[in-house]
Amino acid sequence: MPPLELPVRLLDDVSFLQTIFDYPPVKALLALPILAAPAIPIAYVLRGWWREFDAEAAAYRSELAAKNEVDYRPAVCFTIVAAVLTMQEYYGDRRFYGEVLREPLQAWAEGGKHPFVFAKYDELFGYAWWVLARVIGYVVIPLPLWKLIFPKDKLWEMGLQGGGFFKHLWMYGVCTALVLPFVGFAAMQPDFASYYPFYKQSSRSWFDFLAWEAMYFIQFFSLELFFRGWMVMALRRTLGSAAIFAMALPYCMIHYGKPYFEAHVAVIAGVVLGSLSMRMRSIYGGFLVHILIALGMDFFSLWRRGALPVTFWSPN
């Protein structure tokens, strides 16, 4: 778009805000105020917790220094994170399913006289592999490996404690309310409606929609356990509040390829949910927030396109 064309279009276009947001230079730089706007209130609310985390970490590091010891947890944790995310990037997506797994699965289905089932749910099977790869990468690999390297660490303390969940549930409700405006803003973008849900047959029937959401929720639990559970708890004793921001970086990066503003909102969500997880020593509230927002995004996207299912089961 020529530089002088934008002001002219704004005079005649009723949806001038959308025109501004779609203008590439504006859209790219708009991420900065989106991140800055909530940064001050978030830091104000959470600064007390962060100071506590840092004080605990400082005392722990002083104790290690007095003993002339080194805590290898950060090095091991970052190495595992890098290895897991790299494996998932190359072997955990639907491309790998299509190139390696699809043909044997199709042959098995046709041999078992179920070619129709395979043809009908081929896309869903691809996402089933995507979810399974996340469960393996986020849970099956890091937790047993961590226990093997650090046998004194208790895995149930990696965010799986449920004490105080209902007592602090209101905090997660506030977080959901704060995040929803940013989700609504992201939903205004043209790439949102075409991107969600991932499973494009979700509109075929309510069975397709619910089957996809069930798989999606399993993926989210594994994700929360990996980032807000294991990673944050593994780093908290040495890094303090810095563990939250160290986690938020790769968490933001796994959103690359998704709508632009959503990838930036992931930074805010990562810091807030990471802080709550470290404080409560639990991932359950963050998991609840995540699935509610994800369900809302899928539902809203279908509703916006007039593509919500009209039947529970589709014979085709």
N, C-alpha and C positions, 0 to 999 in steps of 0.2 A: 504494500500500500504506500503510495507517495506520501511524504510528510504532511502536505497541505490538504490531503483528501480527508483525513480523519475529522478535523473540525467541521468541514462541510457536511459529512455524513451525520455528525452528531445533531445537527440542526433539524434534519429530516427523519431521523430514525427514532421511533418511540422507545425502543429497547437500547438506548444509548449506553447504559451501564454495561450491558453485555458486549456492545461494540468495543468499549474501552478495554474490558477484560480480555477480549479475544485478540487485541492488538499485541503482537509478539513481544515488543520491548516492554510494554506495560505489564503484560502477564508475567514475564520473567522476573521483573523487579518487584512486583506486588507481593511476592513471597516474603520479602524483608519486613514490611510493616505487619504482615500476617503473623510472623513469628514474634516481632517486637511488641505488638499490642498486648498479648497475654503474659509476656515475660516478666514485667514488673509486678503485677498482682500475684503471679505464681511464686516468684521469688519471695515476695513479702509474706505470703501464707506459709511457705515451706521452709523459710530460712532457719527457723528454730530447730526443725528436724535435722536439717543439713548440718547445723552446728553440733548437734548431738552425735551424729554419725562421724563427723570429723574428729571430735574429741575422743571417741572410742577408738578410732583408727590411729590417732596420734599416740594414745597410751599403748596400744598394741605394738606399734612400730618401735616405741621406746623400749618396751620389754624385749623385743627381738634384738635391738641394738645392744642392750645390756648383756644379752646372752651370746652376742656375736653370731646370731643366726639369721637366716634368710627365709622369707616366706615365698615359696615357688608357686603359690596358687595363681597369682596374676599371669605369670608366664605360661603355665599349663592351660589356664582358662582361655586366654587369647589364642593360643595355638589350636586348641580344640574348636573354638568358634570359627577360626579361619578355615580349618580343614572341613568342618561340617558344611559351612555355607558354600564352599567351593564345590564339594561333592554334590550338593543339592543343585547348584547352578548347572552342572554338566550332566548329571544323571537323574535328577529328581523332578524334571518337568515333563510336560505332555509330549514334547518333541522326542524324548528318549522312549516314551511309551510307543509312539507311532513308528519309530525306527527299529526298535528292538523287541518290544513286548506284544505289540498288536497282532502281528502275524501268527505267533504261536497260540495266542488266546483265541484268535479267529478259527484256527485249525482245530483247537480243542472244542470250541462251540459247535462247529459244523460236524465234527466227528461224533459229538453227543446229541446230534439232531436238534441243536438249539441255534441255528443260524439267525433266526428272526430276533431272538433275544439279544444276540451280539450286535446285529445291525441297529436295533432300536436304541441300545444303551452304550454304543461304542464311545461316545463322547464322555458319558458318565464314568466308564471304565478308565478312561484316560485321567480323569480327575481323581479317581480312586487311587491310582498309582501316585499322583501328586501328593495326596493326603498321606498315603502310606510312607512315602519318602520323607515327609515332614516328621511323622511319628518316629521313624528310625533315626533321622538326623537330630531331632530335638530331644528325644527321650532315650531311645535304645542305645545309642552310642555314648553320649556324654555322661549320663548318670552312672552306669556300671563302671565306665572307665575312670571316672572321678573317684568312686569308692575304692577301686583297685589301687589308685595312686595315693589317695589320702584316706586310708581305712578308718581313721578316727572321726572323720566327718560323717554326720548323720544326714542321710538323704531326705528324710521327712522334714528336716529343717530347711530344705531348699524351697521354701514357699508352700509347702503342703500342710502347714499347720492351720487348723480352722478356728482356733480360739479367737473370740472377739469379732467374728465375721458379722453377725447380726448387730452387734453393738456399734460397729463402725460402718454399717451399710449405708447410712445417710451420706457419708463422705463420697461414696461411689455414685450415689444419686446426684450429688452436686457436680461431680466430675462429668457425668453423662450430660447434665444440663448445660455445662460449660462447653462441652465439645460439640453438641448438636448444632449450634450456629455455624461452626466451621464446616461441619458435615453438610449443612444446608447450602453454604456458599459453594462448596465443592460440587454439590448436586446441580448447581446452576450452570456448570460448565458443559459444553457440548460433548466432551469426551466421556462424561460420567454415564449418561444414559446408554451409550453404546458399549460401555465396558462392563457394567454390572447387569445381572449376575454373571459370574464367570461361565457357568453352565448355561449355555444358550437355550437348552430345551426345558429350562425351568418353567416357561410359560405354557408348555404342552399340557401339563396336568399338575394337580396339587401333589400327587405322588412324586413326580419328578422334582418339584420345588422342595418338598420336605426331605426327600432322600439326599438332595444336594446340600441342604442346610445342615442336616445331621452330620454329613462328612465334613462340612465346613467348620462346624463347631468342634469336632475332634481335632482338626488342624489348629484351631485357635487355642485349645487347651494345651496342646503340645508346644505351641509358640510361646504362650505365657509361661509355661514351666521352664522353657529354655532361657528366655530373655529376662523376665521379671522374677523368676524363681532361682534357678541354678546360677545363672551368670551374675546377677546382683548379689546373691548371698555368698557366692564364692569369692567375690572381690571386696565385700564390704569391710572386712576386718583390716585389710591393708590400705584400701583406697578411700574408705569413708564415702562421702556423698559423691565423690568423683566416679564411683562405680556406676552410679545412675546414668551419668553422661557418657561414660565409656560404653554402656549398654545401648544408649539411645542412638549412637552412631551407626553400628551395623543394623539396628532395627530400622532406622530411616532408609538405609541402603537396600534392604530387601523389598522396599516399596518402589524401587526404580522400575519403570515400565508401566506403573499404574498412573492414573491421572495426576498431573503435575502438582496441584495444590494438596492432594491427599498425601503425597510423599513428604511435603513440608509439615503438614498437620501431624504426621507420625512422630516428628521430633517432640512436639508438645505432649502428645499422648504418652510417648516413651518416658519423658521426664516425670510427668504427673503420676502415671501408674507405677513407674519404678520407685518413686518416693513413697507412695502408699504401700507398695509391696514390702519395701525395706522396713518401714515403720511397723506394719502389721504382721510381717513375716508370713504373708499369705498371698497367693495368686488368685484366690477364688473371686474376690471382688473385681479385680481387673479382668478376669475371664468373663464375668457377667456383663461388665460394661462393653467389652469387645464384641460379644455375640449379639447384644442388643443393638449396637450401632451397625454391625455387619448385616443383621437381619433387616434392619430399617433401610439400609442402603439398597439391598437387593429388592425389597418390597417396593420402595419408592421408585426405583428405576423402572420396574415393570409397570407400576401404576402410571408413571409419567408417560410411558409409551402406549398405554392402553392394552398391555399384554399380560395382565394377571390371568392365571388359569381359570377356566370356567367349569372344569370337571375334575373329579378326583383321580380318575384313571383313564388313560388314553389307549385304545386298542392298537393304534398305529405307531 
